[in-house]
Amino acid sequence: MNLSNKALSINGLKSSFGRWVLILCIIAFIPLQVLGQKTQSELEKEKKELEAKIAYTGVLLDETIKNKKASLNQLTTLKKQISYRQGLIRTMNKEIKLMDRQIAENNDIIRALEKDLEKIKEEYAKMLYYGFKNRNSYDKLVFVFSSRDFNQAQKRLKYLQQYSEYRRDQVDLILSTKVLIADKNKALEKKKEIKRYLMSDKKEERAALEKDKQDKNTVYTKLKGSESKLRADLESDKKQAKQLSTAIANIIAEEIRITKLAAKNKEKFGLTPEEAKLSAGFKSNKGKLPWPLRRAIITSTFGPHPHEFLKEIMVNNNGIDLSTNKGARARAIFAGVVTAVIIMPNSNIKAVIIRHGEYFSVYGNLQEVLVSKGENVILKQELGVVFTDNDKFTTVSHLEIWKMSGDETVKLDPQKWLAKKSHAD
């Protein structure tokens, strides 16, 4: 093999090595979202969020389980926990599939690198053999000084330099390829270990899921025995919700009347600059507002939907209900002014209404209120202590969002206005 052929061979192997380095960089840095898949870090984040939700529903269930009688809230919380566990298992499956794909890619790369390494070693062995076989002609002084003229001597000297460089390049290439293979093998073992842990965790979650389903069925069976009481509670809840809705509507109607009078034009509705600023700020934060509780899960959604247990009955929620832990305090989802503190008839349960320009946020089912009418409140300011039903061992907060629309009012879905997470900071 002459020098030019050796140069082509070595350059080809260097090119192959460089290709694999480039491929590894592409695999490492191209986001998987391009392929419609989540990255490992995104899946890990999703898994942690679901684990936090499961842990919190576990806390709530520990409180409700103190009540020997099954409760509707216990059934709802169990359903939430089952949903979170199912989501967690799906996320784990995605992680395992991602690990499988990465392990397969690593194996392919390692096999290709090992193949390239064999080629490099073969080329290096041939070069050593060629040098040994023709060692007499490689005496530098004889080889250079036996030249016909100065130009030939210069070319021969350059030849020797290039030959020496190619040999060094081959040694470097062998060492670099070995290091790269070793690194990929380490990465491969690490991914296999992660997969083993994921498989083990998934097995545990499946067992926990089955237990949750059994608990749900047990609670459901117990509730069957108290169906008449559930129907009575439902009627009581409907009556209280209607009373709250009427009170809110009257308060907002009065606010509209006062606003028109302040504008000195009964045919025109106007906001003060401060109110307009509050209103614009509230609107621009749709989907980003903090939750009205530090920790909570939504146990009843907005609008009409089937009853959690009495499926043949439709319930209509003007807001959302959030289950939380005993002693939890409701807090303002946005800055504003306390428009009213309502005390529900025939009970000591209270509600706070805060105005944010055109918008109103309502915080119901409070056993203690920490603010007063006319008070300016700031974002996340505590408004009151959420009522705890000691018979059911449940603590449920209620949130509504209303908007002025001319002389009318519109009820909005609070869930669409809150940040997309299970608990606020």
C-alpha positions as CSV (number, residue, x, y, z in Angstrom):
1,M,0.0,0.0,0.0
2,N,1.6,3.3,-1.0
3,L,1.5,6.5,1.0
4,S,-1.4,8.1,-0.9
5,N,-3.6,5.0,-0.4
6,K,-2.8,5.0,3.2
7,A,-3.7,8.6,3.5
8,L,-7.1,7.9,1.9
9,S,-7.7,5.0,4.2
10,I,-6.8,6.9,7.3
11,N,-8.8,9.9,6.3
12,G,-11.8,7.6,5.5
13,L,-11.6,6.1,9.0
14,K,-11.2,9.6,10.6
15,S,-14.3,10.7,8.6
16,S,-16.2,7.6,9.9
17,F,-15.2,8.4,13.5
18,G,-16.2,12.1,13.0
19,R,-19.5,10.9,11.6
20,W,-20.3,9.0,14.7
21,V,-19.4,11.9,16.9
22,L,-21.7,14.1,14.9
23,I,-24.5,11.5,15.2
24,L,-24.1,11.3,18.9
25,C,-24.3,15.1,19.2
26,I,-27.5,15.2,17.1
27,I,-29.1,12.4,19.3
28,A,-28.1,14.3,22.4
29,F,-29.3,17.8,21.5
30,I,-32.2,17.5,19.0
31,P,-35.4,17.9,21.0
32,L,-37.7,14.9,20.9
33,Q,-40.7,17.2,20.5
34,V,-39.8,17.5,16.9
35,L,-40.8,13.8,16.7
36,G,-43.9,14.5,18.8
37,Q,-42.3,12.9,21.8
38,K,-41.5,14.2,25.3
39,T,-37.9,14.4,26.5
40,Q,-36.7,12.4,29.5
41,S,-36.5,15.6,31.6
42,E,-40.1,16.5,30.6
43,L,-41.4,13.0,31.5
44,E,-39.5,13.1,34.8
45,K,-41.1,16.5,35.6
46,E,-44.5,15.1,34.7
47,K,-43.9,12.1,36.9
48,K,-42.9,14.2,39.9
49,E,-46.0,16.4,39.5
50,L,-48.3,13.3,39.4
51,E,-46.5,11.8,42.4
52,A,-47.1,15.1,44.3
53,K,-50.8,15.0,43.5
54,I,-51.0,11.3,44.6
55,A,-49.3,12.2,47.9
56,Y,-51.7,15.0,48.5
57,T,-54.8,13.0,47.7
58,G,-53.4,10.4,50.1
59,V,-53.3,13.1,52.8
60,L,-56.9,14.0,52.1
61,L,-58.0,10.4,52.2
62,D,-56.2,9.9,55.5
63,E,-58.4,12.7,56.9
64,T,-61.7,11.3,55.5
65,I,-60.9,7.8,56.6
66,K,-61.2,8.9,60.2
67,N,-64.9,9.0,59.5
68,K,-66.2,5.4,59.8
69,K,-69.0,6.3,57.5
70,A,-68.2,6.5,53.8
71,S,-68.6,10.0,52.3
72,L,-69.2,11.4,48.8
73,N,-66.0,13.4,49.1
74,Q,-64.1,10.3,49.9
75,L,-65.4,8.7,46.7
76,T,-64.5,11.7,44.7
77,T,-61.0,11.9,46.1
78,L,-60.4,8.2,45.5
79,K,-61.5,8.7,41.9
80,K,-59.0,11.6,41.6
81,Q,-56.3,9.4,43.1
82,I,-57.0,6.6,40.6
83,S,-56.9,9.1,37.7
84,Y,-53.5,10.4,38.9
85,R,-52.1,6.9,39.3
86,Q,-53.3,5.9,35.9
87,G,-51.6,9.0,34.5
88,L,-48.4,8.2,36.4
89,I,-48.4,4.6,35.0
90,R,-48.8,6.1,31.5
91,T,-45.9,8.4,32.1
92,M,-43.8,5.5,33.3
93,N,-44.7,3.6,30.2
94,K,-43.5,6.5,28.1
95,E,-40.3,6.7,30.1
96,I,-39.7,2.9,29.6
97,K,-40.3,3.2,25.9
98,L,-37.9,6.1,25.7
99,M,-35.3,4.1,27.6
100,D,-35.8,1.1,25.2
101,R,-35.3,3.4,22.3
102,Q,-32.2,5.0,23.7
103,I,-30.7,1.6,24.7
104,A,-31.3,0.4,21.1
105,E,-29.6,3.5,19.7
106,N,-26.7,3.1,22.1
107,N,-26.3,-0.6,21.0
108,D,-26.3,0.4,17.4
109,I,-23.7,3.1,17.9
110,I,-21.5,0.8,20.0
111,R,-21.6,-1.9,17.3
112,A,-20.8,0.6,14.6
113,L,-17.9,2.1,16.6
114,E,-16.5,-1.4,17.3
115,K,-16.7,-2.2,13.6
116,D,-14.8,1.1,12.8
117,L,-12.3,0.3,15.6
118,E,-11.5,-3.1,13.9
119,K,-10.9,-1.3,10.6
120,I,-8.6,1.2,12.2
121,K,-6.6,-1.6,14.0
122,E,-6.3,-3.5,10.7
123,E,-5.0,-0.4,8.9
124,Y,-2.5,0.3,11.6
125,A,-1.3,-3.3,11.6
126,K,-0.8,-3.1,7.8
127,M,1.1,0.1,8.2
128,L,3.4,-1.4,10.9
129,Y,4.0,-4.4,8.7
130,Y,4.7,-2.3,5.7
131,G,7.2,-0.2,7.7
132,F,8.9,-3.3,9.0
133,K,9.2,-5.0,5.6
134,N,10.7,-1.9,4.0
135,R,12.7,-0.7,7.1
136,N,16.0,-0.5,5.2
137,S,14.6,2.1,2.8
138,Y,13.2,4.1,5.7
139,D,16.5,5.1,7.1
140,K,15.9,8.8,7.1
141,L,19.4,9.9,6.1
142,V,19.9,7.4,3.3
143,F,16.4,7.9,2.0
144,V,16.7,11.7,1.9
145,F,20.4,12.1,0.8
146,S,20.1,9.5,-2.0
147,S,17.8,11.9,-3.8
148,R,18.7,13.0,-7.4
149,D,18.3,16.7,-6.6
150,F,17.1,19.1,-3.9
151,N,13.5,19.0,-5.0
152,Q,13.3,15.3,-4.7
153,A,15.0,15.4,-1.3
154,Q,12.5,18.0,-0.1
155,K,9.6,15.8,-1.3
156,R,11.1,12.7,0.4
157,L,11.5,14.6,3.7
158,K,7.8,15.8,3.4
159,Y,6.8,12.1,2.7
160,L,8.5,11.0,5.9
161,Q,6.9,13.7,8.0
162,Q,3.4,12.9,6.6
163,Y,4.0,9.2,7.2
164,S,4.9,9.8,10.8
165,E,1.8,12.0,11.2
166,Y,-0.5,9.4,9.8
167,R,0.9,6.8,12.2
168,R,0.3,9.2,15.1
169,D,-3.2,9.9,13.8
170,Q,-4.0,6.2,13.7
171,V,-2.9,5.7,17.3
172,D,-5.0,8.8,18.4
173,L,-8.0,7.5,16.4
174,I,-7.7,4.1,18.1
175,L,-7.5,5.6,21.5
176,S,-10.4,8.1,20.8
177,T,-12.7,5.4,19.5
178,K,-12.0,3.2,22.5
179,V,-12.8,6.1,24.9
180,L,-16.0,6.8,23.0
181,I,-17.1,3.1,23.1
182,A,-16.3,3.0,26.9
183,D,-18.4,6.2,27.4
184,K,-21.3,4.8,25.4
185,N,-21.1,1.5,27.4
186,K,-21.3,3.4,30.7
187,A,-24.3,5.4,29.4
188,L,-25.9,2.2,28.3
189,E,-25.6,0.6,31.7
190,K,-26.9,3.7,33.4
191,K,-30.0,3.7,31.1
192,K,-30.5,0.0,31.8
193,E,-30.4,0.7,35.5
194,I,-32.9,3.5,35.2
195,K,-35.2,1.2,33.3
196,R,-34.9,-1.5,36.0
197,Y,-36.0,1.1,38.6
198,L,-38.9,2.3,36.4
199,M,-40.1,-1.3,35.9
200,S,-40.0,-1.8,39.7
201,D,-41.8,1.5,40.4
202,K,-44.4,0.7,37.8
203,K,-45.1,-2.6,39.4
204,E,-45.7,-0.9,42.8
205,E,-48.0,1.7,41.2
206,R,-50.1,-1.0,39.6
207,A,-50.5,-2.7,42.9
208,A,-51.5,0.6,44.6
209,L,-53.9,1.3,41.7
210,E,-55.7,-2.0,42.3
211,K,-56.0,-1.2,46.0
212,D,-57.4,2.2,45.2
213,K,-60.0,0.6,42.9
214,Q,-61.0,-1.8,45.6
215,D,-61.3,1.0,48.1
216,K,-63.5,2.9,45.7
217,N,-65.8,0.0,45.2
218,T,-66.0,-0.5,49.0
219,V,-66.9,3.2,49.5
220,Y,-69.4,3.0,46.6
221,T,-71.1,0.0,48.2
222,K,-71.3,1.7,51.6
223,L,-72.8,4.8,49.9
224,K,-75.5,2.7,48.5
225,G,-76.8,2.2,52.0
226,S,-77.1,5.9,52.6
227,E,-78.6,7.0,49.3
228,S,-81.6,8.7,50.9
229,K,-79.2,10.9,53.0
230,L,-77.2,11.8,49.9
231,R,-80.4,13.0,48.2
232,A,-81.3,15.1,51.2
233,D,-77.7,16.6,51.3
234,L,-78.0,17.3,47.6
235,E,-81.2,19.3,48.0
236,S,-79.6,21.2,50.9
237,D,-76.6,22.0,48.8
238,K,-78.8,23.2,45.9
239,K,-80.7,25.5,48.2
240,Q,-77.5,27.0,49.6
241,A,-76.0,27.4,46.1
242,K,-79.2,29.2,45.0
243,Q,-79.1,31.5,48.0
244,L,-75.4,32.3,47.3
245,S,-76.1,32.9,43.6
246,T,-79.0,35.3,44.4
247,A,-76.9,37.2,46.9
248,I,-74.0,37.6,44.5
249,A,-76.3,38.7,41.6
250,N,-77.9,41.3,43.9
251,I,-74.5,42.6,45.0
252,I,-73.2,42.9,41.4
253,A,-76.4,44.6,40.3
254,E,-75.9,47.1,43.0
255,E,-72.2,47.6,41.9
256,I,-73.5,48.2,38.3
257,R,-76.0,50.8,39.6
258,I,-73.3,52.6,41.7
259,T,-70.9,52.6,38.8
260,K,-73.4,54.2,36.5
261,L,-74.3,56.8,39.1
262,A,-70.6,57.6,39.5
263,A,-70.3,58.0,35.7
264,K,-73.3,60.4,35.9
265,N,-74.9,58.7,33.0
266,K,-77.5,56.0,33.7
267,E,-77.4,54.8,30.1
268,K,-73.7,54.3,30.1
269,F,-71.5,51.8,32.1
270,G,-68.0,53.1,32.9
271,L,-65.1,52.1,35.1
272,T,-62.7,54.4,36.9
273,P,-59.1,54.3,35.6
274,E,-58.1,52.1,38.6
275,E,-61.0,49.7,38.0
276,A,-60.1,49.6,34.3
277,K,-56.5,48.7,35.1
278,L,-57.6,46.0,37.5
279,S,-60.0,44.6,35.0
280,A,-57.4,44.5,32.2
281,G,-54.8,42.9,34.6
282,F,-57.3,40.2,35.6
283,K,-58.2,39.5,32.0
284,S,-54.6,39.3,30.8
285,N,-53.8,36.7,33.5
286,K,-56.4,34.2,32.4
287,G,-54.9,30.7,32.8
288,K,-52.2,32.1,35.1
289,L,-54.0,33.1,38.3
290,P,-52.8,31.4,41.5
291,W,-55.1,28.8,43.1
292,P,-57.2,30.1,46.0
293,L,-55.6,27.5,48.3
294,R,-51.9,26.6,48.7
295,R,-52.8,22.9,48.3
296,A,-56.1,21.5,46.9
297,I,-57.7,19.2,44.3
298,I,-60.8,20.0,42.3
299,T,-63.6,17.7,43.3
300,S,-66.5,19.4,41.5
301,T,-66.2,21.2,38.2
302,F,-68.0,24.2,36.7
303,G,-71.4,23.9,35.0
304,P,-73.9,21.1,34.6
305,H,-72.6,17.5,35.1
306,P,-73.8,14.2,36.5
307,H,-73.8,13.8,40.3
308,E,-70.7,11.9,41.5
309,F,-72.8,9.1,42.9
310,L,-76.4,9.6,41.8
311,K,-75.6,9.5,38.1
312,E,-79.2,10.0,37.0
313,I,-79.2,13.5,38.7
314,M,-77.6,16.5,37.0
315,V,-76.0,19.1,39.3
316,N,-75.1,22.6,38.2
317,N,-72.1,24.2,39.8
318,N,-71.7,28.0,39.4
319,G,-68.0,27.6,40.2
320,I,-65.7,24.8,41.3
321,D,-65.2,23.0,44.6
322,L,-61.7,22.3,45.9
323,S,-60.9,19.7,48.6
324,T,-58.1,20.8,50.9
325,N,-56.7,20.0,54.3
326,K,-58.2,21.0,57.7
327,G,-57.3,24.6,58.7
328,A,-56.6,25.7,55.1
329,R,-57.0,29.4,54.3
330,A,-58.6,30.8,51.2
331,R,-56.6,33.5,49.5
332,A,-57.2,36.1,46.8
333,I,-56.5,35.0,43.3
334,F,-55.9,38.7,42.2
335,A,-55.7,42.1,43.8
336,G,-59.0,44.0,44.3
337,V,-61.5,45.4,46.7
338,V,-63.7,43.4,49.1
339,T,-67.3,44.1,47.9
340,A,-69.1,42.1,50.4
341,V,-68.9,39.5,53.2
342,I,-72.0,37.2,53.0
343,I,-73.3,35.1,55.9
344,M,-75.4,32.3,54.6
345,P,-78.9,31.9,56.2
346,N,-79.4,29.3,58.9
347,S,-75.7,28.7,59.2
348,N,-72.5,30.3,60.2
349,I,-70.9,29.7,56.8
350,K,-69.6,32.8,55.1
351,A,-68.5,34.0,51.6
352,V,-66.2,36.8,50.5
353,I,-66.7,38.7,47.2
354,I,-63.8,40.6,45.7
355,R,-64.1,43.0,42.8
356,H,-61.5,43.3,40.1
357,G,-62.9,46.0,37.8
358,E,-65.5,44.2,35.6
359,Y,-64.7,40.9,37.3
360,F,-65.7,39.4,40.7
361,S,-64.1,36.4,42.5
362,V,-66.2,34.7,45.1
363,Y,-64.8,32.6,48.0
364,G,-67.4,30.4,49.6
365,N,-67.7,27.9,52.4
366,L,-65.7,29.8,55.0
367,Q,-66.0,29.3,58.7
368,E,-64.0,32.4,59.5
369,V,-63.4,35.6,57.5
370,L,-60.2,37.6,57.9
371,V,-61.1,40.7,55.8
372,S,-63.9,43.3,55.8
373,K,-66.0,45.1,53.3
374,G,-64.3,47.9,51.4
375,E,-60.8,46.6,52.2
376,N,-58.2,46.6,49.5
377,V,-56.6,43.1,49.2
378,I,-53.4,42.1,47.4
379,L,-52.6,39.0,45.4
380,K,-52.6,35.8,47.6
381,Q,-53.8,37.7,50.7
382,E,-55.5,35.3,53.1
383,L,-59.3,35.9,53.2
384,G,-60.6,33.3,55.6
385,V,-60.5,29.8,57.0
386,V,-62.2,27.1,55.0
387,F,-65.1,25.3,56.7
388,T,-64.4,21.8,57.9
389,D,-67.3,19.4,58.2
390,N,-66.5,17.5,61.3
391,D,-69.1,14.8,60.6
392,K,-67.6,13.9,57.2
393,F,-64.0,15.0,58.1
394,T,-63.8,17.0,54.9
395,T,-62.7,20.5,54.1
396,V,-64.1,21.9,50.8
397,S,-63.6,25.4,49.5
398,H,-65.8,27.0,46.8
399,L,-64.6,29.5,44.1
400,E,-66.7,31.4,41.5
401,I,-65.8,34.1,39.0
402,W,-68.4,36.5,37.6
403,K,-68.2,39.3,35.1
404,M,-70.2,42.4,34.5
405,S,-71.6,42.5,31.0
406,G,-73.6,45.7,30.6
407,D,-76.6,45.4,32.8
408,E,-76.2,41.6,33.0
409,T,-73.8,39.2,34.7
410,V,-71.9,36.2,33.3
411,K,-70.6,33.2,35.3
412,L,-67.2,32.0,34.2
413,D,-65.4,28.7,34.6
414,P,-62.7,29.3,37.3
415,Q,-60.7,26.3,36.2
416,K,-59.9,28.1,32.9
417,W,-58.5,31.1,34.8
418,L,-56.3,29.2,37.3
419,A,-52.8,28.1,36.6
420,K,-52.6,24.5,35.2
421,K,-51.2,22.7,38.3
422,S,-52.6,20.8,41.3
423,H,-51.5,23.3,43.9
424,A,-50.5,26.9,44.1
425,D,-47.2,28.2,45.5
